[in-house]
Amino acid sequence: MSVPADIAATLARIASGRRLPYRNDGAVFMNRELLLPLHQAGYYHEYVHLTALVAGPGARRIVIGQGGEVYYTPDHYRSFIRIR
């Protein structure tokens, strides 16, 4: 599993404060799957990473922790790759 080349554009969008018109773009990520390190509620936020040729938000997400850690999930929270 690899991180897509266009991830930098999504990270730049997030850093600029721009949000996509999807309810979960910028929402609190609850880590219900328990695949990320455990932290208090509200520690993680999720953002949509758009998928070409897919209508709507698709399955790809960026999850960012309050400590600056960044994760990518290509499969709607079934697996994660730590970016930083």
LOTORLO-59305 format. One line per field, with one value per residue: residue number from 1; x, y, z of N, C-alpha, C in turn. Coordinates in nm, 3 decimals. Layout:
<sites>
miza <- (NUM ...)
n_xx <- (X ...)
n_yy <- (Y ...)
n_zz <- (Z ...)
ca_xx <- (X ...)
ca_yy <- (Y ...)
ca_zz <- (Z ...)
c_xx <- (X ...)
c_yy <- (Y ...)
c_zz <- (Z ...)
</sites>
This chain:
<sites>
miza <- (1 2 3 4 5 6 7 8 9 10 11 12 13 14 15 16 17 18 19 20 21 22 23 24 25 26 27 28 29 30 31 32 33 34 35 36 37 38 39 40 41 42 43 44 45 46 47 48 49 50 51 52 53 54 55 56 57 58 59 60 61 62 63 64 65 66 67 68 69 70 71 72 73 74 75 76 77 78 79 80 81 82 83 84)
n_xx <- (0.085 0.055 0.119 -0.069 0.050 -0.064 -0.119 -0.004 -0.135 -0.387 -0.311 -0.213 -0.450 -0.595 -0.429 -0.462 -0.713 -0.932 -1.232 -1.402 -1.731 -1.848 -1.988 -1.809 -1.561 -1.315 -1.429 -1.454 -1.265 -1.335 -1.189 -1.292 -1.227 -0.997 -0.738 -0.553 -0.324 -0.444 -0.626 -0.773 -1.122 -1.190 -0.933 -0.837 -0.891 -1.070 -1.030 -1.141 -0.989 -0.999 -1.106 -1.027 -1.266 -1.467 -1.779 -1.875 -1.747 -1.587 -1.362 -1.119 -0.919 -0.763 -0.623 -0.569 -0.382 -0.382 -0.123 0.020 0.064 0.005 -0.210 -0.295 -0.571 -0.665 -0.890 -1.130 -1.093 -1.011 -0.745 -0.434 -0.178 0.103 0.194 0.337)
n_yy <- (-0.117 0.220 0.575 0.817 1.020 1.271 1.361 1.577 1.804 1.781 1.799 2.060 2.200 2.142 2.264 2.528 2.579 2.541 2.374 2.084 2.026 1.822 1.642 1.513 1.625 1.759 1.687 1.546 1.258 0.949 0.715 0.456 0.210 0.147 0.145 0.343 0.514 0.536 0.811 1.098 1.177 1.366 1.421 1.345 1.450 1.415 1.422 1.456 1.292 1.335 1.111 1.037 1.013 0.924 0.985 1.205 1.180 0.948 0.681 0.749 0.901 1.154 1.160 1.356 1.413 1.591 1.622 1.657 1.438 1.255 1.059 0.835 0.684 0.454 0.305 0.361 0.361 0.097 0.040 0.206 0.438 0.584 0.910 1.123)
n_zz <- (0.000 -0.082 -0.052 -0.224 -0.497 -0.517 -0.263 -0.134 -0.228 -0.108 0.162 0.162 0.108 0.341 0.534 0.460 0.544 0.384 0.312 0.191 0.050 0.218 0.485 0.657 0.614 0.784 1.019 1.352 1.407 1.528 1.578 1.604 1.504 1.627 1.524 1.518 1.742 2.077 2.204 2.369 2.312 2.024 1.952 1.700 1.360 1.056 0.699 0.365 0.095 -0.227 -0.487 -0.814 -1.072 -0.906 -0.778 -0.524 -0.183 -0.175 -0.064 0.044 0.296 0.499 0.814 1.091 1.380 1.695 1.780 1.552 1.393 1.092 0.903 0.637 0.483 0.249 0.220 0.357 0.646 0.705 0.696 0.768 0.676 0.807 0.748 0.853)
ca_xx <- (0.000 0.138 0.054 -0.080 0.137 -0.137 -0.153 0.045 -0.240 -0.489 -0.253 -0.209 -0.589 -0.628 -0.351 -0.516 -0.845 -1.040 -1.304 -1.488 -1.870 -1.890 -2.004 -1.697 -1.436 -1.283 -1.502 -1.380 -1.251 -1.351 -1.098 -1.371 -1.160 -0.884 -0.617 -0.460 -0.298 -0.557 -0.621 -0.904 -1.216 -1.164 -0.790 -0.816 -0.989 -1.058 -1.049 -1.160 -0.890 -1.083 -1.065 -1.065 -1.374 -1.562 -1.870 -1.884 -1.620 -1.507 -1.318 -0.987 -0.920 -0.646 -0.658 -0.463 -0.389 -0.345 0.022 0.079 0.076 -0.083 -0.232 -0.373 -0.642 -0.721 -1.000 -1.233 -1.057 -0.972 -0.601 -0.375 -0.034 0.147 0.268 0.432)
ca_yy <- (0.000 0.340 0.705 0.872 1.135 1.398 1.384 1.710 1.902 1.771 1.854 2.207 2.246 2.133 2.367 2.661 2.594 2.516 2.249 2.035 2.029 1.692 1.657 1.458 1.695 1.841 1.636 1.466 1.116 0.882 0.601 0.340 0.089 0.131 0.120 0.451 0.523 0.585 0.946 1.146 1.211 1.495 1.434 1.328 1.502 1.351 1.507 1.380 1.298 1.299 1.003 1.064 0.933 0.880 1.092 1.214 1.182 0.827 0.608 0.792 1.006 1.195 1.178 1.435 1.421 1.719 1.624 1.679 1.315 1.251 0.924 0.822 0.558 0.443 0.210 0.402 0.326 -0.043 0.038 0.340 0.457 0.708 0.998 1.191)
ca_zz <- (0.000 -0.090 -0.042 -0.358 -0.527 -0.503 -0.122 -0.095 -0.259 -0.003 0.285 0.146 0.123 0.484 0.604 0.427 0.605 0.288 0.335 0.085 0.095 0.270 0.631 0.733 0.584 0.900 1.135 1.450 1.376 1.658 1.592 1.649 1.457 1.719 1.447 1.548 1.886 2.155 2.261 2.412 2.206 1.962 1.923 1.557 1.265 0.926 0.581 0.242 -0.013 -0.341 -0.577 -0.953 -1.132 -0.804 -0.736 -0.378 -0.111 -0.193 0.055 0.090 0.398 0.574 0.955 1.154 1.526 1.754 1.794 1.421 1.316 0.976 0.851 0.515 0.469 0.114 0.221 0.454 0.784 0.728 0.716 0.772 0.653 0.871 0.657 0.941)
c_xx <- (0.090 0.053 0.047 0.005 0.067 -0.176 -0.111 -0.060 -0.350 -0.436 -0.245 -0.349 -0.628 -0.557 -0.406 -0.653 -0.961 -1.102 -1.386 -1.632 -1.924 -1.889 -1.884 -1.564 -1.408 -1.352 -1.409 -1.381 -1.246 -1.256 -1.170 -1.305 -1.041 -0.754 -0.512 -0.433 -0.417 -0.528 -0.762 -0.991 -1.185 -1.019 -0.763 -0.928 -0.963 -1.092 -1.058 -1.040 -0.963 -1.020 -1.115 -1.171 -1.472 -1.648 -1.880 -1.747 -1.533 -1.461 -1.189 -0.997 -0.779 -0.694 -0.539 -0.488 -0.344 -0.194 0.095 0.097 -0.032 -0.089 -0.317 -0.442 -0.704 -0.853 -1.101 -1.212 -1.025 -0.822 -0.550 -0.226 0.001 0.232 0.374 0.381)
c_yy <- (0.123 0.466 0.764 0.998 1.268 1.431 1.524 1.817 1.899 1.828 2.006 2.266 2.248 2.244 2.507 2.686 2.573 2.379 2.213 2.027 1.892 1.700 1.608 1.527 1.796 1.795 1.559 1.320 1.042 0.763 0.478 0.208 0.053 0.095 0.229 0.453 0.587 0.722 0.984 1.178 1.351 1.516 1.430 1.397 1.436 1.448 1.417 1.401 1.245 1.191 1.036 0.964 0.875 1.000 1.091 1.199 1.058 0.771 0.661 0.909 1.034 1.215 1.247 1.442 1.557 1.732 1.643 1.553 1.312 1.108 0.932 0.687 0.553 0.367 0.235 0.338 0.178 -0.056 0.183 0.333 0.588 0.786 1.075 1.191)
c_zz <- (0.000 -0.082 -0.183 -0.375 -0.504 -0.359 -0.076 -0.121 -0.153 0.129 0.279 0.162 0.270 0.560 0.578 0.489 0.510 0.315 0.213 0.138 0.137 0.421 0.710 0.702 0.696 1.028 1.230 1.405 1.508 1.680 1.646 1.611 1.546 1.646 1.465 1.698 1.960 2.215 2.302 2.290 2.154 1.923 1.771 1.478 1.130 0.814 0.459 0.149 -0.136 -0.427 -0.717 -0.998 -1.030 -0.764 -0.584 -0.314 -0.130 -0.060 0.115 0.187 0.447 0.717 1.021 1.304 1.576 1.774 1.662 1.337 1.206 0.924 0.725 0.518 0.329 0.109 0.333 0.591 0.809 0.750 0.708 0.741 0.723 0.772 0.734 1.083)
</sites>
